[in-house]
Amino acid sequence: MNIVIETERLVLRYLTPEDAEFILELLNEPDWIKYIGDRGIRTVEAAKQYIVEGPMAMYKEHGIGLYLIEIKASGKPIGLCGLLHRDFLKDVDLGFALHSNYWGEGYAYEAAKATLAYGADDLGYRRIVGFTSLDNEKSANLLRKLGMKDEGTIKYASTAEDVRLFAKELQ
């Protein structure tokens, strides 16, 4: 199953092409499209390609990436969380997205907190950043709850959109 991180209620594991149906649904959620962007993924085949060329390629190249979040008790996929290498950032980036059916349960916080600990304790990162769209208060609040400090705005490289950058120094 390729588990990377385990918490009390969740398992974070490597994505595989078999996760394409869930990824298709998640990438077409209204808030994903609004705050993260429309990836144009409209078929299961396109979702498989997205997984192979995105997360799986990043695992291979950088040893990190987005992991599938599953509820431990049921194996039900509920979102993504992980650390990302982005060429325009000097630090690794905490990324997360939860299917709207699972908002308000503390899952995003649990997954993100465990991912930060994994980044510090297992991978040795001393600073991890996160960023949000200027109007994405839900994600900004989660980053603050995780102890990240608002460092102002930066330009997102591929779109030149202003985004809010948060960062956490790790022991």
Secondary structure, DSSP 8 states (H G I E B T S, - for coil): --EEEE-SSEEEEE--GGGHHHHHHHHTSHHIIIII------SHHHHHHHHIIIIIHHHHHHS--EEEEEETTT--EEEEEEEE--TT-SSEEEEEEE-GGGTTSSHHHHHHHHHHHHHHHTT--SEEEEEEETT-HHHHHHHHHTT-EEEEEEE-TTT--EEEEEEEE--
